[in-house]
Structures are given as structure tokens and as C-alpha cells.
């Protein structure tokens, strides 16, 4: 049995600093909102797939984090499967929920993700990200990535400070892209300025301040060529998505708001050569999802991509086929990805300004896209959006992400 699957409900907390709330508080709110959006009760849910890293790394809840966080909110008896897949944890939980319903094991499944990463000691929150690469060979990994591009001139080197190891990873990948394809700092700044402008219209965004490209370039450097507004913040937040079989969805009160899952792909990295960009993990995930959906890049109306930095967006619009490999910088700088452009990308503000509570991020992307497909996004609405795509990557192994997920959704409007 391989049944059609629909998204019936979505929920998300605002992302930001939630020092007065626990992970369970945030998760309960997002799950309750998703069920209310679907018009369902907790007892309708046949299984829960729960993603988190902070409950383990910071709260020391190394086992049963989902059961501990969900039971106070009425999720009792139902199977709970705990998922951890770096920054792609939420998308992985959704992939599992979709597969579970497709297989006929339940009519309804819930994917949840939560992380509380804001700490009184910022170094504790940043240290969580160290586990998303090969810790036994950390220095070798960073040296390999740094060697992909020419060494930094001494005047552009960046003194160590409060930053995630992944900013060093993204900076190295950005420099390699700049050297190979001619991508510029100004193009990176244009992406960041666009995403911050989009976030002004998102009430759930961590930051809602617009920046000009010049302001982005003039901001404090994190790791060249990246400045602070080009990088995602450390955030707290939760998100949840309810999926159901098409048969169940047709009977639900919210059937007129259901969104179809057209493609769902999850892949791991390979030992490809550094110059083999056409076999990048993100591109392979995209091609798999497009094949399942029977669609191509030209069919997409709106996208949410994993822009942990502005460079991430440039790379992923190439991998998704919106422009040729190596053209992500000029394509973005020309305005194609802005609201009102040819193919709006990250109308939510993306990770750079919506925020990045790791395990909630992939589900927050789906929250945004479902909102867009329902025509309910207000001032950030993409007119007539019918086909949407989300790309969510996690970790680094070798010269690319360790995991990538791509989800394609279709609206009914």
C-alpha cells in the first residue's frame, strides 16, 4: 500500500529568546496549534515523530525526549519515535511521518520539532553544533574545507569569538564558490538584505528588522566573507505538522485547507569530488523529490531553503534548479528570489531572520509553505502560489551536508 498523503494542520511558536519557557512548553503550544489547525483531537493521532537536539545536549534528556515533552500535553499511549538528524531533524521527522501514513500504519501522524538553544552562557548553545560534524576528525574536516579555496589574506582573517563552528564551515564553502564561480560579497549581502526585508512581515520571526545590502556588508564580520546579518541566530522555538491519508483528509472538517504532499526525499552525503557540483547532496535530494512529484523547477512558485548563511541560499537555489550551477549569486542579486520576483525564496525571512531552533526549522519551512499555498500569508503572500518546495540540510560530513531533505507540496486553491 502506498497512499496519497495530505498536510492537514501546521503550528509554530514565534522563534526567538524564550527564557521563561521549557522545551515542553514550546512543543505543547506548537502541537496544539497544529491539531487545532487540522480540526483534530490528540486521540486522532496514530504516531508522533519528534526531533530535538537541545533536550539531549543541554537538558541532558538523552533518551525519551519526545515522551517527556509531550505527555504533559495529553499525548499518552500513542507511539512516539525520537529523531535526531542535526539541522534536518524536523524535516526527517516529517519524512518519517509521511512514510508512516503512506504505508497505512496510521491514518494520521504528527511530526514535531523543538529546540531551546539560547543560554545564559552563549558558548553552551554554540557548542551543541560541534556534534554535527565528525568530532573525532574535527580539525581535519575544517582543514579540508578551508583548502577548497585560496587561503585568506591576513587582513581578512577573523579572530576566534562566539560563533558556531558551522560559520567557519559555511565561510569556507562560500570562499570556494567565490573562487570557482565569481560569487561576490555584494551578492551575499543582497540575499541577506532580501531575507531580512521579508521577515518584517512575519510575526513569528526572531528578527523583524530590515537591512540594506550596504548595512549587511558593513556589519561585524563573523568569518570572512560572512557578516552577522548573513548568518542565522541561535534561537528557541517549536513547530509541528499533521499529515493524514487522503481518504482521512477528505472526511476531515479542514479538508478544504489540506495541502498535498507531492514529493518527499531524504538522502545522505557521498564521497563526491569537490568539483562535482552536479552530484551535491542537495541536488540529489531535489532530483529525487522532483521525480516523485512528476514536476520540475519550472513548476515551483515559492520555496523555503536552508539559509543558515546567505551563502547557503545561493547554493541551494542552484541545487533546486532555479538557475544553473554557479549562477546563484547573480540570479539572487537580480531580484529573482524576492517577493514580487520570478520565484520568491524564503518569504518567511529564512533562517537568517526567522531564526534557527535547529530541530524545528524544517517543520517551520513547511508551516510557511502551507500558509502560502492556502493564500493566508498576508503581506508576504506569493500571489497564486500552487506548488511549493522546502529544502532542509543538516550536519557536515566530508565536503557537504551529512543529510538533506526536500519536500514538495501542492495547494488546492
DARAHU-V115970 format. One record per backbone hydrogen bond with DSSP energy under -1.0 kcal/mol. CO is the residue of the C=O (numbers start at 0). NH is the residue of the N-H. If there is no record, write none. Layout:
((CO/NH) (CO/NH))
//
This chain:
((3/245) (4/260) (5/243) (6/258) (8/241) (10/239) (15/235) (17/20) (21/25) (22/26) (23/27) (24/28) (25/29) (26/30) (27/31) (28/32) (29/33) (30/34) (31/35) (32/36) (33/37) (34/39) (40/43) (41/44) (46/109) (47/80) (48/111) (49/82) (50/113) (52/56) (53/57) (53/58) (54/60) (59/61) (63/67) (64/68) (65/69) (66/70) (69/72) (69/74) (70/73) (73/75) (78/47) (80/49) (82/51) (84/87) (85/88) (87/91) (88/92) (89/93) (90/94) (91/95) (92/96) (93/97) (94/98) (95/99) (96/100) (97/101) (98/102) (99/104) (100/103) (101/2) (106/244) (107/45) (108/242) (109/48) (110/240) (111/50) (112/238) (114/236) (120/123) (121/125) (122/126) (125/128) (126/129) (127/130) (128/131) (131/395) (132/134) (133/136) (136/140) (137/141) (138/142) (139/143) (140/144) (141/145) (142/146) (144/147) (145/148) (152/155) (153/156) (160/162) (163/166) (164/168) (165/169) (166/170) (167/171) (168/172) (169/173) (170/174) (171/175) (172/176) (173/177) (174/178) (175/179) (176/180) (177/181) (183/187) (184/188) (185/189) (186/190) (187/191) (188/192) (189/193) (190/194) (191/195) (192/196) (193/197) (194/198) (197/200) (198/201) (201/204) (203/14) (211/215) (212/216) (213/217) (219/227) (222/225) (225/221) (225/222) (226/229) (227/230) (229/309) (235/15) (236/114) (237/12) (238/112) (239/10) (240/110) (241/7) (241/8) (242/108) (243/5) (244/248) (245/249) (251/254) (253/256) (254/257) (258/6) (259/409) (262/407) (264/405) (266/403) (272/275) (274/276) (275/278) (276/279) (279/283) (280/284) (281/285) (282/286) (283/287) (284/288) (285/289) (286/290) (287/291) (288/292) (289/293) (289/294) (295/298) (296/299) (301/388) (302/345) (303/390) (304/306) (307/231) (308/312) (309/313) (310/314) (311/315) (312/316) (314/318) (315/319) (316/321) (317/320) (323/326) (326/330) (327/331) (328/332) (329/333) (330/335) (331/334) (334/337) (335/342) (336/344) (337/340) (343/302) (345/348) (348/352) (349/353) (352/206) (353/205) (355/357) (356/359) (357/360) (359/363) (360/364) (361/365) (362/366) (363/367) (364/368) (365/369) (366/370) (367/371) (368/372) (369/373) (370/375) (371/374) (376/379) (377/380) (381/384) (385/410) (386/300) (386/301) (387/408) (388/303) (389/406) (391/404) (393/401) (393/402) (399/396) (401/268) (402/393) (403/266) (404/391) (405/264) (406/389) (407/261) (407/262) (408/387) (409/259))
//
